[in-house]
């Protein structure tokens, strides 16, 4: 619900959308068609995650429902959430051992606070992967 609210606010109140990304078109498509293909894929993933609230409308009291009831804005919310999910998926896959180490430490200690958590994250040495959206391995199976 929190992700849905944040994404709806980003789209509805701040006029934000997905981050720019590089994509290599397939042989039979233009760059714009390739971009649309990827945005549709982000949207499909994101709309599986988004919490669908009811009510609202453009002048409703619930701004989240208002954004989600607008078809165009709902698509952008889905694209934002999907893009974030794909980025998180690739970050975890690229740093699988570090993530498993953090999970093991948390399971053993049950909780971490302040500097303990920061030290654990620092020692894990996460790397930010280069994601090629043209490669099927960059996409989670849904």
Secondary structure, DSSP 4 states (H G I P E B T S, - for coil): -HHHHHHHHHHHTT---PPP---PPPTTS-HHHHHHHHHHHHHHHHHHHS-------TT-S-HHHHHHHSHHHHHHHHHHHHHHHHHHHHHHHHTHHHHHHHHHHHHHHS---HHHHHHHHHHH--------TTSGGGS---
